[in-house]
Amino acid sequence: MKIFIIFFLLSLAACSQRQIYDSVQTSNRNECEILSGVQRKECLARLAPDYQTYEQQRQELLKDR
């Protein structure tokens, strides 16, 4: 039973991290959409990658440590 609880809590934490990441990305994208022309294009280009890409890059960096 303890293993199930630990697994559940870890799953919940991972889900929350993704939701937070996605919310911040959506907010940043919305800020870019307010702009026009070149400013908008540059702003969108600066956005961070999607969560899956971010997590893969993060895991690679942690593995190299």
The first five atom37 places (N, CA, C, CB, O) and aatype in JSON, in Angstrom:
{
  "aatype": [12, 11, 9, 13, 9, 9, 13, 13, 10, 10, 15, 10, 0, 0, 4, 15, 5, 1, 5, 9, 18, 3, 15, 19, 5, 16, 15, 2, 1, 2, 6, 4, 6, 9, 10, 15, 7, 19, 5, 1, 11, 6, 4, 10, 0, 1, 10, 0, 14, 3, 18, 5, 16, 18, 6, 5, 5, 1, 5, 6, 10, 10, 11, 3, 1],
  "atom_mask": [
    [1, 1, 1, 1, 1],
    [1, 1, 1, 1, 1],
    [1, 1, 1, 1, 1],
    [1, 1, 1, 1, 1],
    [1, 1, 1, 1, 1],
    [1, 1, 1, 1, 1],
    [1, 1, 1, 1, 1],
    [1, 1, 1, 1, 1],
    [1, 1, 1, 1, 1],
    [1, 1, 1, 1, 1],
    [1, 1, 1, 1, 1],
    [1, 1, 1, 1, 1],
    [1, 1, 1, 1, 1],
    [1, 1, 1, 1, 1],
    [1, 1, 1, 1, 1],
    [1, 1, 1, 1, 1],
    [1, 1, 1, 1, 1],
    [1, 1, 1, 1, 1],
    [1, 1, 1, 1, 1],
    [1, 1, 1, 1, 1],
    [1, 1, 1, 1, 1],
    [1, 1, 1, 1, 1],
    [1, 1, 1, 1, 1],
    [1, 1, 1, 1, 1],
    [1, 1, 1, 1, 1],
    [1, 1, 1, 1, 1],
    [1, 1, 1, 1, 1],
    [1, 1, 1, 1, 1],
    [1, 1, 1, 1, 1],
    [1, 1, 1, 1, 1],
    [1, 1, 1, 1, 1],
    [1, 1, 1, 1, 1],
    [1, 1, 1, 1, 1],
    [1, 1, 1, 1, 1],
    [1, 1, 1, 1, 1],
    [1, 1, 1, 1, 1],
    [1, 1, 1, 0, 1],
    [1, 1, 1, 1, 1],
    [1, 1, 1, 1, 1],
    [1, 1, 1, 1, 1],
    [1, 1, 1, 1, 1],
    [1, 1, 1, 1, 1],
    [1, 1, 1, 1, 1],
    [1, 1, 1, 1, 1],
    [1, 1, 1, 1, 1],
    [1, 1, 1, 1, 1],
    [1, 1, 1, 1, 1],
    [1, 1, 1, 1, 1],
    [1, 1, 1, 1, 1],
    [1, 1, 1, 1, 1],
    [1, 1, 1, 1, 1],
    [1, 1, 1, 1, 1],
    [1, 1, 1, 1, 1],
    [1, 1, 1, 1, 1],
    [1, 1, 1, 1, 1],
    [1, 1, 1, 1, 1],
    [1, 1, 1, 1, 1],
    [1, 1, 1, 1, 1],
    [1, 1, 1, 1, 1],
    [1, 1, 1, 1, 1],
    [1, 1, 1, 1, 1],
    [1, 1, 1, 1, 1],
    [1, 1, 1, 1, 1],
    [1, 1, 1, 1, 1],
    [1, 1, 1, 1, 1]
  ],
  "atom_positions": [
    [[0.83, -1.2, 0.0], [0.0, 0.0, 0.0], [0.87, 1.26, 0.0], [-0.94, 0.0, 1.22], [0.54, 2.25, -0.66]],
    [[1.96, 1.23, 0.74], [2.84, 2.4, 0.79], [3.42, 2.72, -0.59], [3.98, 2.18, 1.8], [3.55, 3.88, -0.96]],
    [[3.75, 1.68, -1.34], [4.31, 1.9, -2.67], [3.29, 2.58, -3.57], [4.77, 0.55, -3.3], [3.63, 3.47, -4.34]],
    [[2.04, 2.17, -3.46], [0.98, 2.79, -4.26], [0.85, 4.27, -3.92], [-0.36, 2.07, -4.02], [0.71, 5.1, -4.82]],
    [[0.89, 4.59, -2.65], [0.76, 5.99, -2.22], [1.93, 6.82, -2.74], [0.69, 6.09, -0.68], [1.73, 7.93, -3.22]],
    [[3.14, 6.28, -2.66], [4.32, 7.0, -3.15], [4.22, 7.2, -4.65], [5.61, 6.23, -2.79], [4.49, 8.29, -5.16]],
    [[3.83, 6.15, -5.37], [3.67, 6.25, -6.82], [2.61, 7.29, -7.18], [3.3, 4.89, -7.41], [2.8, 8.08, -8.1]],
    [[1.51, 7.28, -6.46], [0.44, 8.23, -6.7], [0.92, 9.67, -6.49], [-0.76, 7.93, -5.78], [0.64, 10.54, -7.31]],
    [[1.64, 9.9, -5.41], [2.13, 11.25, -5.12], [3.14, 11.72, -6.16], [2.77, 11.29, -3.72], [3.13, 12.88, -6.56]],
    [[4.01, 10.82, -6.6], [4.97, 11.19, -7.64], [4.26, 11.48, -8.96], [6.01, 10.06, -7.85], [4.64, 12.41, -9.67]],
    [[3.25, 10.72, -9.29], [2.47, 10.96, -10.51], [1.76, 12.3, -10.43], [1.45, 9.84, -10.74], [1.72, 13.05, -11.41]],
    [[1.21, 12.6, -9.29], [0.51, 13.86, -9.08], [1.46, 15.04, -9.24], [-0.14, 13.89, -7.7], [1.11, 16.04, -9.85]],
    [[2.67, 14.91, -8.7], [3.66, 15.99, -8.8], [4.06, 16.2, -10.26], [4.9, 15.67, -7.95], [4.17, 17.34, -10.71]],
    [[4.27, 15.13, -11.0], [4.66, 15.25, -12.41], [3.55, 15.9, -13.22], [5.01, 13.87, -12.99], [3.82, 16.73, -14.08]],
    [[2.33, 15.53, -12.95], [1.19, 16.11, -13.65], [1.12, 17.61, -13.36], [-0.13, 15.42, -13.24], [0.88, 18.4, -14.27]],
    [[1.3, 17.98, -12.13], [1.24, 19.38, -11.75], [2.34, 20.19, -12.43], [1.35, 19.53, -10.24], [2.11, 21.32, -12.87]],
    [[3.54, 19.61, -12.52], [4.64, 20.31, -13.17], [4.29, 20.59, -14.63], [5.94, 19.49, -13.08], [4.53, 21.69, -15.14]],
    [[3.72, 19.6, -15.3], [3.37, 19.8, -16.71], [2.27, 20.85, -16.84], [2.91, 18.47, -17.33], [2.32, 21.67, -17.75]],
    [[1.29, 20.82, -15.96], [0.22, 21.8, -16.02], [0.75, 23.21, -15.81], [-0.85, 21.49, -14.99], [0.34, 24.15, -16.5]],
    [[1.65, 23.37, -14.88], [2.25, 24.68, -14.63], [3.04, 25.14, -15.86], [3.17, 24.64, -13.38], [2.92, 26.28, -16.29]],
    [[3.85, 24.24, -16.41], [4.65, 24.57, -17.59], [3.74, 24.99, -18.74], [5.52, 23.37, -18.01], [3.98, 26.02, -19.38]],
    [[2.7, 24.19, -18.99], [1.78, 24.5, -20.09], [1.05, 25.82, -19.86], [0.77, 23.37, -20.26], [0.81, 26.57, -20.81]],
    [[0.69, 26.11, -18.62], [0.0, 27.37, -18.31], [0.9, 28.57, -18.57], [-0.47, 27.37, -16.85], [0.46, 29.58, -19.13]],
    [[2.14, 28.46, -18.17], [3.09, 29.55, -18.4], [3.31, 29.74, -19.9], [4.44, 29.28, -17.68], [3.36, 30.87, -20.39]],
    [[3.45, 28.63, -20.62], [3.63, 28.72, -22.08], [2.43, 29.38, -22.75], [3.86, 27.32, -22.67], [2.6, 30.21, -23.64]],
    [[1.25, 29.01, -22.33], [0.04, 29.61, -22.9], [0.0, 31.11, -22.62], [-1.23, 28.94, -22.34], [-0.34, 31.9, -23.5]],
    [[0.34, 31.48, -21.41], [0.37, 32.9, -21.05], [1.39, 33.66, -21.9], [0.69, 33.07, -19.55], [1.11, 34.74, -22.4]],
    [[2.58, 33.08, -22.05], [3.61, 33.72, -22.86], [3.17, 33.84, -24.32], [4.92, 32.92, -22.78], [3.4, 34.87, -24.95]],
    [[2.55, 32.8, -24.86], [2.06, 32.83, -26.23], [1.0, 33.91, -26.4], [1.5, 31.46, -26.64], [0.99, 34.61, -27.41]],
    [[0.12, 34.04, -25.44], [-0.91, 35.07, -25.51], [-0.3, 36.46, -25.51], [-1.88, 34.92, -24.33], [-0.8, 37.35, -26.21]],
    [[0.75, 36.66, -24.75], [1.44, 37.95, -24.75], [2.04, 38.24, -26.13], [2.56, 37.98, -23.67], [2.01, 39.38, -26.6]],
    [[2.56, 37.21, -26.78], [3.12, 37.39, -28.12], [2.03, 37.75, -29.13], [3.86, 36.12, -28.57], [2.25, 38.57, -30.02]],
    [[0.87, 37.15, -28.97], [-0.22, 37.38, -29.92], [-0.71, 38.82, -29.9], [-1.37, 36.44, -29.6], [-1.31, 39.28, -30.88]],
    [[-0.48, 39.53, -28.83], [-0.87, 40.93, -28.73], [-0.03, 41.79, -29.68], [-0.74, 41.43, -27.28], [-0.5, 42.8, -30.21]],
    [[1.21, 41.38, -29.88], [2.14, 42.13, -30.72], [1.79, 41.95, -32.19], [3.58, 41.7, -30.45], [0.94, 41.13, -32.54]],
    [[2.45, 42.7, -33.03], [2.2, 42.56, -34.47], [3.51, 42.55, -35.24], [1.29, 43.7, -34.97], [4.55, 42.99, -34.74]],
    [[3.44, 42.05, -36.44], [4.58, 42.07, -37.35], [5.79, 41.33, -36.84], [0.0, 0.0, 0.0], [5.7, 40.22, -36.32]],
    [[6.94, 41.98, -37.02], [8.22, 41.38, -36.66], [8.31, 41.11, -35.16], [9.37, 42.29, -37.11], [8.86, 40.09, -34.75]],
    [[7.78, 42.02, -34.36], [7.82, 41.82, -32.9], [7.11, 40.54, -32.51], [7.19, 43.02, -32.18], [7.61, 39.78, -31.67]],
    [[5.97, 40.3, -33.1], [5.2, 39.08, -32.8], [5.99, 37.84, -33.21], [3.84, 39.11, -33.52], [6.07, 36.88, -32.46]],
    [[6.56, 37.89, -34.41], [7.33, 36.75, -34.93], [8.53, 36.45, -34.03], [7.79, 37.04, -36.37], [8.8, 35.29, -33.72]],
    [[9.25, 37.49, -33.62], [10.41, 37.31, -32.74], [10.0, 36.78, -31.37], [11.15, 38.63, -32.59], [10.67, 35.92, -30.8]],
    [[8.9, 37.29, -30.86], [8.4, 36.85, -29.56], [8.05, 35.36, -29.61], [7.16, 37.68, -29.14], [8.43, 34.61, -28.71]],
    [[7.33, 34.94, -30.64], [6.95, 33.53, -30.78], [8.18, 32.63, -30.93], [6.02, 33.36, -31.98], [8.18, 31.5, -30.46]],
    [[9.22, 33.14, -31.6], [10.45, 32.37, -31.8], [11.19, 32.16, -30.48], [11.37, 33.07, -32.81], [11.93, 31.18, -30.32]],
    [[11.0, 33.07, -29.53], [11.68, 32.96, -28.23], [10.97, 32.03, -27.26], [11.81, 34.33, -27.61], [11.52, 31.72, -26.2]],
    [[9.77, 31.58, -27.58], [9.03, 30.72, -26.67], [9.8, 29.43, -26.42], [7.64, 30.42, -27.22], [10.48, 28.91, -27.3]],
    [[9.67, 28.92, -25.23], [10.31, 27.66, -24.86], [9.66, 26.52, -25.62], [10.21, 27.42, -23.33], [8.54, 26.65, -26.11]],
    [[10.36, 25.39, -25.73], [9.79, 24.24, -26.45], [8.61, 23.63, -25.69], [10.87, 23.17, -26.67], [8.35, 23.97, -24.54]],
    [[7.9, 22.72, -26.36], [6.78, 22.04, -25.69], [7.32, 21.22, -24.52], [6.0, 21.13, -26.69], [8.52, 20.99, -24.42]],
    [[6.43, 20.8, -23.65], [6.84, 20.14, -22.4], [7.65, 18.87, -22.65], [5.62, 19.81, -21.55], [8.63, 18.62, -21.95]],
    [[7.27, 18.09, -23.62], [7.97, 16.84, -23.89], [9.43, 17.11, -24.29], [7.25, 16.04, -24.98], [10.34, 16.44, -23.81]],
    [[9.63, 18.07, -25.17], [10.99, 18.45, -25.59], [11.77, 19.01, -24.4], [10.94, 19.48, -26.73], [12.93, 18.66, -24.2]],
    [[11.13, 19.86, -23.63], [11.76, 20.43, -22.44], [12.21, 19.33, -21.49], [10.79, 21.38, -21.73], [13.34, 19.35, -20.99]],
    [[11.34, 18.36, -21.24], [11.66, 17.28, -20.3], [12.79, 16.41, -20.83], [10.41, 16.43, -20.03], [13.64, 15.98, -20.06]],
    [[12.81, 16.14, -22.13], [13.9, 15.36, -22.71], [15.23, 16.09, -22.56], [13.62, 15.07, -24.2], [16.24, 15.48, -22.2]],
    [[15.23, 17.38, -22.83], [16.46, 18.18, -22.67], [16.9, 18.21, -21.22], [16.24, 19.61, -23.2], [18.08, 18.12, -20.91]],
    [[15.94, 18.34, -20.33], [16.23, 18.38, -18.9], [16.85, 17.06, -18.44], [14.95, 18.66, -18.09], [17.83, 17.06, -17.7]],
    [[16.28, 15.94, -18.88], [16.8, 14.63, -18.49], [18.21, 14.42, -19.02], [15.88, 13.52, -19.0], [19.05, 13.83, -18.34]],
    [[18.49, 14.89, -20.23], [19.84, 14.77, -20.8], [20.83, 15.55, -19.95], [19.87, 15.29, -22.26], [21.93, 15.06, -19.66]],
    [[20.46, 16.75, -19.55], [21.35, 17.55, -18.71], [21.59, 16.89, -17.35], [20.77, 18.95, -18.51], [22.71, 16.91, -16.84]],
    [[20.55, 16.32, -16.78], [20.7, 15.65, -15.49], [21.56, 14.39, -15.62], [19.31, 15.29, -14.92], [22.31, 14.05, -14.71]],
    [[21.44, 13.71, -16.74], [22.21, 12.49, -16.97], [23.69, 12.8, -17.09], [21.71, 11.76, -18.23], [24.54, 12.01, -16.68]],
    [[24.02, 13.95, -17.65], [25.41, 14.36, -17.85], [26.11, 14.75, -16.56], [25.47, 15.5, -18.81], [27.34, 14.83, -16.52]],
    [[25.37, 14.98, -15.53], [25.95, 15.42, -14.25], [26.73, 14.35, -13.6], [24.89, 15.89, -13.3], [27.28, 14.55, -12.52]]
  ]
}
